[in-house]
């Protein structure tokens, strides 16, 4: 999807919701779909080293597959499976973007534990992926490249130690181009979206001026889906918004 194809009103890209319109709906996972996505990950990136499994699932069964750092790929790669078990709810003209999975990369020294962690400072990226992957199904909406999603309507930080408070979605930079799409049927193509955490000034820029200025800044500053807790906001003049 081209950035020019996004809704003309920037607020339409600010996808947060206050009330969930549907009840808990237990999900157990589409084993065939999971196998196809997992094979796609292995083919284009690497075989996952371990998986953060979900034991009680609502709407879709979400797991997060982890590829550990290597000398060639010196960062953790996290990819969801399960988000694409159900279609999202895009406008009719964007029906081809009904299915998606998410990915995010972490620095090699991130203290990920195969058994998981209850420490928010450690586990928030994993929980963020699961939260985002379920949201379109909870609220009958959709995600695509350049959509923005704040942590809360008040733009609260994900953890006390970071000022990231929102995300945008982009084409993955850390994987080959072939990874971005997986066609599993004539009417089903899964789009893999990279998650890029944003600062307040960055999401406000997108909401005020649209996604193009933000993506130009992200590109110019080499910002990708590899999470960098030390990176500075790409919007220099924080107070102008």
PyMOL commands that set and color helices and strands:
alter all, ss='L'
color gray80, all
select helices_A, chain A and resi 3-5+10-13+31-44+83-85+92-97+120-139+177-180+200-209+211-220+238-240
alter helices_A, ss='H'
color red, helices_A
select strands_A, chain A and resi 50-52+63-67+75-81+99-107+148-150+166-171+181-185+188-198
alter strands_A, ss='S'
color yellow, strands_A
deselect
rebuild
show_as cartoon
